[in-house]
Amino acid sequence: MIRIALKMLLSDRAKYGALLFGIAFTSFLVSFAASYFAGMMTQGCALISENPGVNVWVIDPAVRSVDLTIDMPASALGRVRSVPGVSSAVPLTLASTDLRFPDGRFQPVQVIAVDDATLVGMPPLRDRAGLPLLRVTGSVVVDDGGSIGKLLTPVHPKDTWPMEHSGAHSGEEARTRHLRRGDEVLANDLLVRVAGVSDGLPRYPPRPILFTTRSTAFQILPPERHRMTFVLVQAAVGVDANKLAASIEAATGFRARSSKDFSTDTVLWTLAHSEDTGDAVTMLSIAVLVGFGVTGVMMFLFTSENMKYYALFAAMGANMRQSMGMILAQTGLCALLGTGLGLGLCILAGQLFSHAGFPFLLAWFAPLAGVVAVFVVSFAAAGLAAWLLSRMQPASFLEGR
Amino acid sequence: MVHERASAPGDSGAGTPPPARLAIRCQGVTKVYGQGTAAVRALRGVDVDVYLGELLMLEGPSGAGKTTLISIMAGLTQRDGGQCEVLGRDFAQMSPQETTRFRGNNIGFVFQALYLIPSLSATENAAIPLLIAHTRRAQALRQAAARLEDLGFDARMRNALPTELSGGQKQRVAIARAMVHEPRVIVCDEPTSALDGKTGHRVMELLRKVALEENRALVVVTHDERVLGFADRIARMEDGKVRRIDTPTSLSTG
């Protein structure tokens, strides 16, 4: 009877195709939404992920996210370095400023100021030759940080500010290109030279980044009492990061988290506090519900359209168990194939999205979410059909009722 | 309990016929659909017997209760009152599971709309009752093919889908499906209504031949006056009652 059920399913190609499409769509939507969300969350931890050599992050006791920070006093560095088990500890500063491009446009950027000596915290540069140049005063490295078209400079000198002869005066857009080594921009009205472009991880939310040394950063940024956001700690060989973090906390009174724990803190904080996350979750939930609706309704319609045949089988002696077996076989096959198609599509779309710089991370739970979603909705629809089946009188179709 | 009667159906009384065994006995059967003012009394006390080896036709206008009666005889619908025994068993005394099992083992159906499954070949359609009864697939298909062969199906026709068959051929598949599991009782709901006169005749000949040769009881609901001659007895139904029972002979002489 299972074979008959599958033949009934497969022979109606239009309905079967629509059913598969619906399920694949749901599976795709759910796993893609989960992956997109995971990607967003991962990008929220980009600074941590970019620094795999850092074992422990030391922060102000109130800090819960890598993105919402308050600076610590400079004395924190020495106190951390004095904790047993610390191999090295270097400062890292986060701040923000405005860049002004040669054509007069401006762009707020995040400043990441790394230790002058070690340059710990710098992502890899597209052109390695630029790295030593960063130590030259007034040098910066720029990074899109997942943003698009925000670090542009005019191609032609005539388009540079004050643009006496530029097309901008006539309302035309000047031709631009991405910043590259050798370009000059104003950072907080201080002329800085681009030493290179880095390949840092995209951020969530996307933002252009200016990497520089702390000494250059202090020239750019307005003076503040404290200018040390993190102390990046490398543990001595054989020292557990979590234990070292606990030791640092105990010894200094600052908050110290292993990289993994700090990432988790950041994700949890983002989930709880970011308005963007709420919006994204709402939109994705609506999309997922639409997918659920489509799949559920199609599965239910397919089964209920076949109800006359189930009535026939019941008249001929098929019991409820056999009929349910047939419905479940049909549902199971659709769910399996549809899920597979949807996941395949999700992986393909993910590749395209990743290449385009959008957040996408196919974490283990994303396909699982897709599978669970499809199976829940498919079997709920099958359950509904089974309920109809249990209430059906085999004579109803014989009597035309 | 199997009752017997002195004369066989269709026998006008010449000689000494062997006693015919009772397949179905309905006495005072009533059935009401709906409730209150919307209640429809489909059957108002039907008395009818059907014997093994007999073809009984139920004839009458629409709404006379013919289909309801065969539904009750086949255990598809529960009666509200009266008695009805099929092969000595009363559906009212059985659990739903027992009823389903009994139906699967003992009753064959030919439905007006045939209900052949479009995606299955003629052989697979005919094999469905065996597959429901957990017969191994290969054996079920062999038996169904043999039954179709008896009904004049060659190999090509046996492998054809219902959409590739004519109306008469489809009807034969439905007949094969009704008989493939060797039921003792076959109920047919207007088996010739969708067929032209000639094909309808052939189908009735076939039904009569293959069903009755194997000592089954055949109950056929029909509106089709042209096929009444194939019956052993004809139960005339009207307003939920059997008004009278005729034989084809009495019809032609009357």
Boltz contact constraints between the chains, C-beta under 6 A:
constraints:
  - contact:
      token1: [A, 1]
      token2: [B, 131]
      max_distance: 6.0
  - contact:
      token1: [A, 7]
      token2: [B, 119]
      max_distance: 6.0
  - contact:
      token1: [A, 8]
      token2: [B, 119]
      max_distance: 6.0
  - contact:
      token1: [A, 11]
      token2: [B, 119]
      max_distance: 6.0
  - contact:
      token1: [A, 309]
      token2: [B, 117]
      max_distance: 6.0
  - contact:
      token1: [A, 312]
      token2: [B, 115]
      max_distance: 6.0
  - contact:
      token1: [A, 315]
      token2: [B, 76]
      max_distance: 6.0
  - contact:
      token1: [A, 315]
      token2: [B, 109]
      max_distance: 6.0
  - contact:
      token1: [A, 316]
      token2: [B, 129]
      max_distance: 6.0
  - contact:
      token1: [A, 316]
      token2: [B, 132]
      max_distance: 6.0
  - contact:
      token1: [A, 317]
      token2: [B, 100]
      max_distance: 6.0
  - contact:
      token1: [A, 317]
      token2: [B, 103]
      max_distance: 6.0
  - contact:
      token1: [A, 317]
      token2: [B, 104]
      max_distance: 6.0
  - contact:
      token1: [A, 317]
      token2: [B, 132]
      max_distance: 6.0
  - contact:
      token1: [A, 318]
      token2: [B, 132]
      max_distance: 6.0
  - contact:
      token1: [A, 319]
      token2: [B, 100]
      max_distance: 6.0
  - contact:
      token1: [A, 394]
      token2: [B, 76]
      max_distance: 6.0
  - contact:
      token1: [A, 395]
      token2: [B, 71]
      max_distance: 6.0
  - contact:
      token1: [A, 395]
      token2: [B, 76]
      max_distance: 6.0
  - contact:
      token1: [A, 395]
      token2: [B, 77]
      max_distance: 6.0
  - contact:
      token1: [A, 398]
      token2: [B, 71]
      max_distance: 6.0
  - contact:
      token1: [A, 399]
      token2: [B, 67]
      max_distance: 6.0
